[in-house]
Amino acid sequence: MTETTRSAATAILAEVENVTAVVLPEPGGEVVPLADAPAPVAESIRSRMAEVDLSDAQSIIGFGSRAQAELQVISQDMLTDVKNKDVGPAGDALAQIVTTIRGFSVSELDVRRKASWWERLMGRAAPFAKFVARFETVQAQIDKITETLLGHEHKLLKDIKALDKLYEKTLEFYQELALYIAAGEAKLAEVDATVIPAAVAEMEAATEDQKMLKAQALRDLRAARDDLERRVHDLKLTRQVTMQSLPSIRLVQENDKSLVTKINSTLVNTVPLWETQLAQAVTIQRSREAAESIRAANDLTNDLLTANAENLQQANRVVRQEMERGVFDIEAVKKANATLIATIQESLVIADEGKKRRAAAEEELVKMEAELRDTLASASGRAAKG
C-alpha cells in the first residue's frame, strides 16, 4: 500500500468513527388529539386546520402535501447522485484483495528446493530472486486495490451522511403527518358538531323557494366533509408506510457503516500487517543466507514458512468471516420487505372496504334526497290547495 493511501486511510479513521457513532432517533408514538395536545402542539394543529376550506376542493386534496416537499427534494438529490456516480461494489474489492493475498505463495522462498533440469536449462532465476519478483508484483496489485477501496470508503461515507439527512427529514415528515392527521380529525369533529348542524338548521328555516338550494348546499358540505375524511385516512396510510421506511433507511445505513468499518480496518490494520510480514520474510531470509549454514538456514526457513502460512490463514479467516456476516443483514431486509408488502396489501383491503361503505352511504344519500324532494313536493301541493 502506498504511503499516500496509508495516510489517507489513517486520516479518515476519525471520520469513520464519528459517522458510525451516530445514533438515529426513534419515531414518536400515537397521534395526539387536539384536546390532549400541549399548547405549542395545539397551536400547530390549529394552524393546519386553517388550511382546510370546505368550499375549496383543492385545499382538501392538497391537505398535508406540503409536509412532503422537502423530503422529495432530498430523495431526488440522492437518486441523482446514485445515477451520476460510477461505483463498483466495494465488497468485490475486498474479495479481490483477499484473493490476491491468498494467491501469494511463501513456499517459493524455500532455498532448499533444487532447480529442476528444465529450470537450469532455461536459466530461470533462483527461488529467492523469484520470490522477490513475485512480492513486487503482488505489492503493485495491493496498491491498486487499496486505492480502489479508499475511493469506495469515501463514497460510502457520503452515502451514510446522506442517509442521515434522509432519515431526519423522513422522521420530520412522519411527525408532521401526525399534526395533519390530528388537525384533520379535529376539523371533522368541528364540522360534525357545528358546521353541518348549522347548515341543517339553515335549510329547515329557509323559505320554500330556497329550501332546494340550501339542501344542495348541505349535500355539498357533507360531500366535502367525506372528502376530508378520505384525505385524513390517506394521511394515516402514508404515515404507516413512512414508519415502515424509517427502519429500512436505518438498515441500509447500518450495512454501509459495517462495510466502511471493514474497509477501514483492512486498510489500516490488515494490509500493513501483511506487508510487514512479507518484508520481514525477505529480510530474515537475506540475513539467514549471509549468517548461517545451509542446514540452519533450512531449519529457520521451515519455521518461517509455518509462521507465515499460519498468519496468512488467520488473516484470511478473519477477512472471510467478516465478509460473510452480511448474509444475515440480507435476510433482515427480506423480512422487512415482506412485512411492508403485507402492510400495504392490508391497507388496500381496508381501503376497498371503506369504498364499499361509502358507496352504500352514497345510495342512502340519493334515497334521502328523493324522499326530501317528494316531501317538499307534497308540502307544496298541500299549500296550493290550502
Buried (B, 14 or more C-beta within 10 A) or exposed (E): BEEEBBEBBEEBEEBBEEBBEEEBEEBEEEBBBBEEBEEEBBEBBBEBBEBBEBEEEEBBBEBBEEBBEEBEEBBEEBEEEEEEEEEEEBBEBBBBBBEBBBEBEBEBBBBEEEBEEEBEEEEEEEBBEBBBEBBEEBBEBBBBBBBBBBBBBBBBBBBBBBBBEBBBBBBEBBBBBBBBBBBBBBBBEBBEEEBBEEBBEEBEEBEEEEBBEBBEBBBBBBBBBBBBBBBBBBBBBBBBBBBBBBBBBBBBBBBBBBBBBBBBBBBBEBBBEBBEBBEEBBEBBEEBEEEBEEEEBBBBBEEBBEBBEEBBEEBBEBBBEBBEEEEEBEEEBEEBEEEBEEBBEEBEEEBEEEEEEEEEEEEEBEEEEEEBEEEBEEEEEEEEEE
